[in-house]
């Protein structure tokens, strides 16, 4: 039985810029140890989300945030260290230890995991789940689910700020 989120936010992004802007707000509100579990089809905007997250974490502009499809984990220094993980090419859980995944999942900084559904039962109880789906060429539907009191509080503040700007 999967846990019930403490708070859920649905967001329709009409462009990659809107996706990055929402993620930037999340990055600005991020805290040490935050895990963001990203799910969605290819092209649904997971990497664009992480690019916005990096901006909110004040990752230096010298760093180009790209999907770590072949390197599996990219690291970026900023206000908080960002670990960007892509599990698309991972076949089984044995590979998790080999790439050092458990260390970044439970370490310092912020960890954003693309294809997080491959983690299944290995997701920590406290995390932010972001499910992304393609609506059309530019638009994406996002459902953000906060698990854990600190994440719930911060996502509620972000949701309130979004209401104020619309």
Kinemage of the C-alpha trace (Angstrom):
@kinemage 1
@onewidth
@group {chain A} dominant
@subgroup {mainchain}
@vectorlist {calphas} color= white
{ca unk a 1} P 0.000 0.000 0.000
{ca unk a 2} L 1.546 3.310 -1.031
{ca unk a 3} L 1.507 6.221 1.406
{ca unk a 4} L -0.948 9.070 1.027
{ca unk a 5} L 0.605 12.418 0.105
{ca unk a 6} L 0.262 15.178 2.679
{ca unk a 7} L -0.391 17.719 -0.063
{ca unk a 8} L -0.951 17.589 -3.810
{ca unk a 9} L -0.622 20.331 -6.413
{ca unk a 10} L -1.778 20.052 -10.022
{ca unk a 11} L -0.134 22.432 -12.474
{ca unk a 12} L -0.588 22.904 -16.213
{ca unk a 13} L 2.595 24.197 -17.801
{ca unk a 14} L 2.054 25.819 -21.167
{ca unk a 15} L 5.748 25.961 -22.073
{ca unk a 16} L 9.176 24.673 -21.051
{ca unk a 17} L 9.767 28.123 -19.509
{ca unk a 18} L 6.734 27.685 -17.223
{ca unk a 19} L 8.005 24.228 -16.240
{ca unk a 20} L 11.422 25.695 -15.410
{ca unk a 21} L 9.815 28.574 -13.483
{ca unk a 22} L 7.780 26.243 -11.243
{ca unk a 23} L 10.869 24.107 -10.632
{ca unk a 24} L 12.947 27.238 -9.882
{ca unk a 25} L 10.468 28.074 -7.106
{ca unk a 26} L 10.831 24.566 -5.742
{ca unk a 27} L 14.627 24.888 -5.905
{ca unk a 28} L 14.495 28.199 -4.051
{ca unk a 29} L 12.458 26.513 -1.298
{ca unk a 30} L 14.546 23.312 -1.285
{ca unk a 31} L 16.331 22.027 1.782
{ca unk a 32} L 19.216 19.680 2.456
{ca unk a 33} L 18.210 16.050 1.920
{ca unk a 34} L 15.269 16.756 -0.417
{ca unk a 35} L 14.548 13.971 -2.895
{ca unk a 36} L 12.469 14.752 -5.986
{ca unk a 37} L 11.117 11.687 -7.797
{ca unk a 38} L 10.304 12.545 -11.430
{ca unk a 39} L 8.153 10.291 -13.595
{ca unk a 40} L 6.788 10.709 -17.110
{ca unk a 41} L 7.266 9.596 -20.688
{ca unk a 42} L 10.212 10.609 -22.849
{ca unk a 43} L 9.845 14.278 -23.725
{ca unk a 44} L 7.486 15.082 -20.860
{ca unk a 45} L 9.806 17.757 -19.440
{ca unk a 46} L 11.747 16.035 -16.673
{ca unk a 47} L 15.082 17.548 -17.702
{ca unk a 48} L 13.529 21.009 -18.169
{ca unk a 49} L 12.187 20.650 -14.624
{ca unk a 50} L 15.677 19.841 -13.304
{ca unk a 51} L 17.094 22.842 -15.187
{ca unk a 52} L 14.654 25.093 -13.329
{ca unk a 53} L 15.439 23.341 -10.071
{ca unk a 54} L 19.138 24.070 -10.665
{ca unk a 55} L 18.368 27.767 -11.169
{ca unk a 56} L 16.512 27.841 -7.852
{ca unk a 57} L 19.453 26.132 -6.162
{ca unk a 58} L 21.736 28.834 -7.594
{ca unk a 59} L 23.825 26.408 -9.631
{ca unk a 60} L 26.483 28.477 -11.368
{ca unk a 61} L 25.583 29.400 -14.953
{ca unk a 62} L 28.878 27.808 -16.092
{ca unk a 63} L 27.208 24.429 -15.573
{ca unk a 64} L 24.947 23.195 -18.363
{ca unk a 65} L 22.239 20.971 -16.867
{ca unk a 66} L 21.605 18.032 -19.193
{ca unk a 67} L 20.094 14.614 -18.689
{ca unk a 68} L 22.667 12.150 -17.360
{ca unk a 69} L 21.314 9.335 -19.556
{ca unk a 70} L 24.765 7.830 -20.106
{ca unk a 71} L 26.667 9.104 -17.058
{ca unk a 72} L 23.666 8.186 -14.832
{ca unk a 73} L 24.450 10.823 -12.178
{ca unk a 74} L 25.473 14.448 -12.721
{ca unk a 75} L 26.542 16.651 -9.808
{ca unk a 76} L 26.269 20.430 -9.646
{ca unk a 77} L 27.498 22.737 -6.863
{ca unk a 78} L 25.212 25.556 -5.713
{ca unk a 79} L 23.465 26.890 -2.614
{ca unk a 80} L 22.751 23.198 -2.076
{ca unk a 81} L 24.518 20.474 -4.038
{ca unk a 82} L 22.308 19.023 -6.806
{ca unk a 83} L 22.490 15.375 -7.825
{ca unk a 84} L 20.660 14.725 -11.102
{ca unk a 85} L 20.026 11.004 -11.602
{ca unk a 86} L 18.629 9.310 -14.709
{ca unk a 87} L 17.528 5.682 -14.256
{ca unk a 88} L 16.306 5.186 -17.840
{ca unk a 89} L 19.151 2.822 -18.744
{ca unk a 90} L 19.227 0.950 -15.426
{ca unk a 91} L 18.015 -2.631 -15.811
{ca unk a 92} L 17.875 -3.857 -12.205
{ca unk a 93} L 18.432 -2.912 -8.576
{ca unk a 94} L 21.882 -4.506 -8.502
{ca unk a 95} L 23.026 -1.599 -10.655
{ca unk a 96} L 21.902 0.918 -7.992
{ca unk a 97} L 24.816 0.039 -5.703
{ca unk a 98} L 27.295 0.088 -8.567
{ca unk a 99} L 26.457 3.671 -9.535
{ca unk a 100} L 26.357 4.916 -5.920
{ca unk a 101} L 22.648 5.689 -6.049
{ca unk a 102} L 21.894 4.921 -2.403
{ca unk a 103} L 24.606 7.340 -1.291
{ca unk a 104} L 23.041 10.264 -3.168
{ca unk a 105} L 19.468 9.283 -2.262
{ca unk a 106} L 20.246 9.492 1.436
{ca unk a 107} L 23.033 12.069 1.370
{ca unk a 108} L 23.372 15.807 1.603
{ca unk a 109} L 22.033 18.234 -0.981
{ca unk a 110} L 19.067 17.815 -3.308
{ca unk a 111} L 18.576 14.703 -5.411
{ca unk a 112} L 16.351 14.772 -8.520
{ca unk a 113} L 15.705 11.327 -10.005
{ca unk a 114} L 14.317 10.896 -13.517
{ca unk a 115} L 12.475 7.609 -14.140
{ca unk a 116} L 11.979 7.323 -10.369
{ca unk a 117} L 9.358 4.594 -10.817
{ca unk a 118} L 12.343 2.240 -11.160
{ca unk a 119} L 13.124 2.899 -7.502
{ca unk a 120} L 9.768 1.422 -6.423
{ca unk a 121} L 10.142 0.511 -2.749
{ca unk a 122} L 13.527 2.256 -2.416
{ca unk a 123} L 12.016 5.754 -2.319
{ca unk a 124} L 12.414 7.361 1.104
{ca unk a 125} L 9.166 8.040 2.960
{ca unk a 126} L 9.763 11.792 2.699
{ca unk a 127} L 10.044 13.019 -0.870
{ca unk a 128} L 8.406 15.113 -3.553
{ca unk a 129} L 6.881 13.072 -6.385
{ca unk a 130} L 6.432 14.896 -9.698
{ca unk a 131} L 4.402 13.087 -12.341
{ca unk a 132} L 4.579 14.733 -15.764
{ca unk a 133} L 2.447 14.004 -18.795
{ca unk a 134} L 2.372 15.427 -22.316
{ca unk a 135} L -0.744 17.430 -23.195
{ca unk a 136} L 0.428 18.797 -26.564
{ca unk a 137} L 3.661 19.999 -28.233
{ca unk a 138} L 4.347 22.622 -25.524
{ca unk a 139} L 1.997 21.886 -22.617
{ca unk a 140} L 2.609 19.474 -19.760
{ca unk a 141} L 0.337 18.417 -16.930
{ca unk a 142} L 2.200 18.042 -13.646
{ca unk a 143} L 0.957 16.445 -10.452
{ca unk a 144} L 3.201 17.182 -7.486
{ca unk a 145} L 2.719 15.083 -4.358
{ca unk a 146} L 4.493 15.973 -1.122
{ca unk a 147} L 5.322 13.243 1.378
{ca unk a 148} L 6.663 14.517 4.706
{ca unk a 149} L 5.809 17.591 6.765
{ca unk a 150} L 8.693 19.814 5.629
{ca unk a 151} L 7.978 19.144 1.963
{ca unk a 152} L 4.222 19.600 2.509
{ca unk a 153} L 4.745 23.021 4.120
{ca unk a 154} L 7.036 24.268 1.374
{ca unk a 155} L 4.860 22.990 -1.471
{ca unk a 156} L 1.813 24.663 0.116
{ca unk a 157} L 3.674 27.988 0.157
{ca unk a 158} L 4.590 27.543 -3.502
{ca unk a 159} L 0.966 26.679 -4.366
{ca unk a 160} L -0.211 29.826 -2.551
{ca unk a 161} L 2.312 31.957 -4.433
{ca unk a 162} L 1.057 30.517 -7.731
{ca unk a 163} L -2.528 31.486 -6.824
{ca unk a 164} L -1.381 35.032 -6.079
{ca unk a 165} L 0.209 35.412 -9.527
{ca unk a 166} L -2.810 34.157 -11.496
